[in-house]
Amino acid sequence: MAEEYIQVDVVTPEKAVLSRKAVEVVAPGSQGEFGVLIGHTPFLTTLKPGQIIVRTEDRDIYLACGGGFAEVISDRVIILAETAEMAEDLKADELKEEVEQAREKLRQLGKEDPDYEKWEKRLLRAEIKQRVLENWEKNR
């Protein structure tokens, strides 16, 4: 029996983050998390910030995604992300500092401050990265 894989490409405006064959992809769609297997119905969707899991034959690859778009074609998933980082590139101590800094800044700003939304977004992305790193460490 021939084995079938999905080609997965994750790119950001700065670089290609991941390009590899997988058996399944799980991503944070704006309407909810979705999974893709070979032969999936083609579709295009927006992504919200969250965790992407690329399941390969030998391991699961975890990425923190800052939102973007995903296009699914029967044997390919292309993710165009605002930001995307591999879990193994994340550092727990740096993320903890990022979260603390964003929380402190939000405490200082009022919701009407023009920078409030920017810091709220930074906090959300840092917390997502923390969860992705924790999930990767638990499952490797």
C-alpha positions in Angstrom: 0.0 0.0 0.0 1.4 3.4 -1.0 1.7 5.8 1.8 0.2 9.2 1.2 1.3 12.5 2.7 0.3 16.1 2.7 2.9 18.7 1.8 2.8 21.4 4.5 4.4 24.8 3.9 4.3 27.5 6.6 5.7 30.9 5.6 5.8 34.4 7.1 6.6 37.7 5.3 10.2 37.2 6.6 10.9 33.5 5.9 9.9 30.0 5.1 9.4 28.4 8.6 8.5 24.8 7.6 8.2 22.7 4.5 7.7 19.0 4.9 5.5 16.0 4.4 2.9 15.2 7.1 0.0 12.8 7.7 -2.1 15.5 9.4 -2.2 19.3 10.1 -4.2 20.9 12.9 -4.6 24.7 12.7 -6.5 27.5 14.5 -9.1 28.6 12.0 -10.9 31.8 12.7 -14.1 29.8 12.9 -12.5 27.1 15.1 -9.7 24.6 15.0 -9.6 22.3 12.0 -7.7 19.3 10.9 -6.6 18.3 7.5 -5.8 14.8 6.1 -4.8 13.8 2.6 -7.7 14.3 0.2 -9.4 17.0 2.2 -11.9 19.2 0.5 -10.1 22.3 -0.8 -10.8 25.5 1.1 -9.3 28.9 2.1 -9.7 30.3 5.6 -8.3 32.9 7.9 -6.3 31.9 10.9 -6.5 33.4 14.4 -3.4 33.4 16.6 -2.9 29.9 18.0 -1.1 26.6 17.8 -0.4 24.6 14.6 0.4 20.9 14.9 2.0 19.2 12.0 1.8 15.4 12.6 4.5 13.4 10.8 5.1 9.7 10.8 7.7 10.0 13.5 6.8 13.1 15.6 4.5 16.0 16.1 5.8 19.5 15.2 4.4 22.4 17.2 4.3 26.0 15.9 3.0 29.2 17.4 1.1 31.1 14.8 0.2 34.8 15.0 -2.8 34.6 12.6 -2.9 34.6 8.8 -4.4 32.5 6.1 -4.5 28.8 5.2 -5.2 27.2 1.8 -6.0 23.6 1.7 -5.7 21.6 -1.6 -6.2 17.9 -1.7 -2.5 17.1 -1.0 -1.2 20.4 0.2 -1.6 22.9 3.1 -0.1 26.4 2.6 -0.1 28.6 5.7 0.7 32.3 5.2 1.2 33.5 8.7 1.7 36.9 10.1 4.2 35.3 12.5 5.1 31.6 13.0 7.7 30.1 15.3 8.8 26.5 15.9 8.3 25.4 19.5 11.9 24.3 19.8 13.0 27.8 19.0 11.0 29.3 21.9 12.6 30.0 25.3 10.5 29.8 28.5 12.4 32.5 30.4 12.1 35.0 27.5 8.4 34.3 27.1 7.8 34.7 30.9 9.5 38.1 30.7 7.4 39.0 27.6 4.2 38.1 29.4 5.1 40.0 32.5 6.2 43.1 30.5 2.9 43.1 28.5 0.8 42.7 31.7 2.6 45.5 33.4 2.2 47.8 30.4 -1.6 47.0 30.2 -1.9 47.8 34.0 -0.4 51.2 33.3 -2.5 52.0 30.2 -6.2 52.7 30.1 -8.4 50.9 27.6 -8.8 54.2 25.7 -5.0 54.5 25.2 -4.1 54.0 21.5 -1.3 51.6 22.6 -3.6 49.4 24.7 -4.6 47.1 21.8 -1.0 46.7 20.6 0.0 45.5 24.1 -3.1 43.3 24.4 -2.1 41.6 21.2 1.5 41.2 22.4 0.3 39.5 25.6 -2.0 37.1 23.7 0.8 36.1 21.3 3.3 35.6 24.2 0.7 33.4 26.1 0.1 31.4 23.0 3.8 30.8 22.6 4.0 29.7 26.2 1.2 27.1 25.6 2.8 25.8 22.4 6.1 25.4 24.2 4.5 23.6 27.1 2.6 21.3 24.7 5.7 20.5 22.7 7.7 19.7 25.9 4.9 17.4 27.2 4.6 15.5 23.9 8.1 15.1 22.7 
